[in-house]
Amino acid sequence: MKPGKIRCAAVLWVAAAAPVFAEPQTQDCQVQPSQADPFVDRVATLSRYEQLPPYCLKAVFMQCAEQANQQMLDFGSAATCSIAYEALLKRGFSGDFQALIAWWRTQRNESASAN
């Protein structure tokens, strides 16, 4: 997947999943575009994701988890999900992996019981 498509896909993932969360959506969930390849300039790409509010990062994470549960992710999608995951771990859970996993399990269980 080309870098432009990856950025577009990440924005679409956020836009599609963001309404699921009840947190206020006062900020835009778009990652600012860059001319650099996100895999070459990983630090800058991660920095752009870290600027998103936690509810946006949670939406990306849940969309990635859902897609990965349904099919094998291509390299670009997997890399984008990985970068978004790192940003969520830092911004949403202060680096606490166990807290992120506990949150994800509750979200997964709520989603399963809603279906």
Stockholm file with secondary structure:
# STOCKHOLM 1.0

chainA/1-115         MKPGKIRCAAVLWVAAAAPVFAEPQTQDCQVQPSQADPFVDRVATLSRYEQLPPYCLKAVFMQCAEQANQQMLDFGSAATCSIAYEALLKRGFSGDFQALIAWWRTQRNESASAN
#=GR chainA/1-115 SS CCHHHHHHHHHHHHHHHGGGSCSCCCSCCCCCCCSSCTTTTHHHHHHHHHTSCHHHHHHHHHHHHHHHHHSCCCHHHHHHHHHHHHHHHHHHHTTCHHHHHHHHHHHHHHHHHHC
#=GC SS_cons         CCHHHHHHHHHHHHHHHGGGSCSCCCSCCCCCCCSSCTTTTHHHHHHHHHTSCHHHHHHHHHHHHHHHHHSCCCHHHHHHHHHHHHHHHHHHHTTCHHHHHHHHHHHHHHHHHHC
//
